Amino acid sequence: MNVLKVSFFNFCDNISYLASVFRSHIRGRGCRVYISDMKARIETKNRFYDPDVIVICDRRDAETANYKSFPCLIVEVLSDSTEAFDRGDKFAD
């Protein structure tokens, strides 16, 4: 098996596991958990990022379907190919 594929599958497993733990924890609290395809908007810089997992509890985020501006939690699962960006410019924003 290719090492890159193993890393990718481990990455996906980690994201799925985290999302399921968060969903169980917030059940019944009016919050939502999104994986990968929901953008996070940094309003002060008008930038959009694609976090691995994002938890939303703010009702204002119901107004936007493609991005969320008021997350209570953003999770990035680090990989060799994204770590520098995730810890650098993205984290600084």
Sine and cosine of phi, psi and omega as CSV:
sin_phi,cos_phi,sin_psi,cos_psi,sin_omega,cos_omega
0.00,0.00,0.59,-0.80,-0.02,-1.00
-0.95,0.30,0.70,-0.72,-0.01,-1.00
-0.88,0.48,-0.64,0.77,0.02,-1.00
-0.86,0.50,-0.66,0.75,0.01,-1.00
-0.91,0.41,-0.66,0.76,0.04,-1.00
-0.87,0.49,-0.72,0.69,0.03,-1.00
-0.87,0.50,-0.67,0.74,0.01,-1.00
-0.90,0.44,-0.70,0.71,0.00,-1.00
-0.91,0.42,-0.63,0.77,0.06,-1.00
-0.89,0.45,-0.65,0.76,0.05,-1.00
-0.85,0.52,-0.77,0.64,0.00,-1.00
-0.90,0.44,-0.66,0.75,0.04,-1.00
-0.87,0.49,-0.68,0.73,0.00,-1.00
-0.89,0.46,-0.69,0.72,0.01,-1.00
-0.90,0.43,-0.72,0.70,0.01,-1.00
-0.88,0.48,-0.69,0.73,0.01,-1.00
-0.88,0.47,-0.75,0.66,0.00,-1.00
-0.87,0.50,-0.70,0.71,-0.01,-1.00
-0.88,0.47,-0.65,0.76,0.00,-1.00
-0.93,0.38,-0.62,0.79,0.05,-1.00
-0.90,0.45,-0.72,0.70,0.00,-1.00
-0.90,0.44,-0.67,0.74,0.02,-1.00
-0.86,0.51,-0.70,0.72,0.02,-1.00
-0.88,0.47,-0.64,0.77,-0.05,-1.00
-0.94,0.35,-0.58,0.82,-0.09,-1.00
-0.99,-0.15,-0.01,1.00,-0.03,-1.00
-0.78,0.63,0.75,-0.66,0.03,-1.00
0.99,0.14,0.10,0.99,-0.04,-1.00
-0.96,-0.28,0.06,1.00,0.00,-1.00
0.98,0.20,0.32,0.95,-0.01,-1.00
-0.96,-0.28,0.28,-0.96,0.03,-1.00
-0.75,-0.66,0.52,-0.85,0.08,-1.00
-0.90,-0.43,0.76,-0.65,0.04,-1.00
-0.86,-0.51,0.56,-0.83,0.03,-1.00
-0.90,-0.44,0.83,-0.56,0.23,-0.97
0.86,0.51,-0.74,0.67,-0.14,-0.99
-1.00,0.05,-0.01,1.00,0.03,-1.00
-0.98,-0.18,0.79,-0.61,-0.01,-1.00
-0.99,0.11,0.52,-0.86,0.14,-0.99
-0.95,-0.30,0.78,-0.63,-0.01,-1.00
-0.97,-0.22,0.78,-0.62,0.13,-0.99
-1.00,-0.09,0.99,-0.15,-0.15,-0.99
-0.89,0.47,-0.63,0.78,-0.06,-1.00
-0.90,0.43,-0.40,0.92,0.00,-1.00
-0.91,-0.40,-0.03,1.00,-0.06,-1.00
0.76,0.65,0.74,0.67,0.04,-1.00
-0.89,-0.45,0.49,-0.87,0.01,-1.00
-0.86,-0.50,0.67,-0.74,0.05,-1.00
-0.77,-0.64,0.34,-0.94,0.02,-1.00
-0.93,-0.38,1.00,0.05,0.02,-1.00
-0.94,0.33,0.36,-0.93,0.02,-1.00
-0.95,0.32,-0.67,0.75,0.06,-1.00
-0.66,-0.75,0.66,-0.75,0.04,-1.00
-0.67,-0.74,0.71,-0.71,0.02,-1.00
-0.92,-0.39,0.77,-0.64,-0.06,-1.00
-0.86,-0.50,0.79,-0.61,0.07,-1.00
-0.79,-0.61,-0.14,0.99,-0.07,-1.00
-1.00,0.06,0.81,-0.59,-0.03,-1.00
-0.88,0.47,-0.42,0.91,0.01,-1.00
-0.88,0.47,-0.44,0.90,0.00,-1.00
-0.96,0.29,-0.20,0.98,0.06,-1.00
-0.93,0.37,-0.32,0.95,-0.05,-1.00
-0.97,0.26,-0.31,0.95,-0.04,-1.00
-0.86,-0.51,0.75,-0.66,-0.06,-1.00
-1.00,0.00,-0.51,0.86,-0.14,-0.99
-0.98,-0.18,-0.20,0.98,0.02,-1.00
-0.46,-0.89,0.30,-0.96,0.04,-1.00
-0.77,-0.63,0.67,-0.74,-0.07,-1.00
-0.95,-0.32,-0.19,0.98,-0.11,-0.99
-0.78,-0.62,0.80,0.60,-0.02,-1.00
-0.94,0.34,0.52,-0.86,0.11,-0.99
-0.99,-0.10,-0.25,0.97,0.05,-1.00
-0.44,-0.90,0.72,-0.69,0.12,-0.99
-0.82,-0.57,0.75,-0.66,-0.01,-1.00
-0.85,-0.52,0.75,-0.66,0.13,-0.99
-0.88,-0.48,0.85,-0.52,0.11,-0.99
-1.00,0.01,0.89,-0.45,-0.11,-0.99
-0.98,0.22,0.63,-0.78,0.13,-0.99
-0.75,-0.67,0.27,-0.96,0.00,-1.00
-0.84,0.55,-0.59,0.81,-0.09,-1.00
-0.98,0.18,-0.35,0.94,-0.06,-1.00
-0.89,-0.45,-0.14,0.99,-0.13,-0.99
-0.85,0.53,-0.71,0.70,-0.05,-1.00
-0.87,0.49,-0.71,0.70,0.01,-1.00
-0.93,0.37,-0.70,0.71,-0.02,-1.00
-0.88,0.48,-0.63,0.77,-0.01,-1.00
-1.00,0.08,-0.30,0.95,-0.06,-1.00
-0.99,-0.12,-0.96,-0.29,-0.10,-0.99
-0.86,0.51,-0.68,0.73,-0.03,-1.00
-0.89,0.45,-0.71,0.70,-0.01,-1.00
-0.91,0.41,-0.60,0.80,-0.01,-1.00
-0.90,0.43,-0.56,0.83,0.00,-1.00
-0.94,0.34,0.00,0.00,0.00,0.00
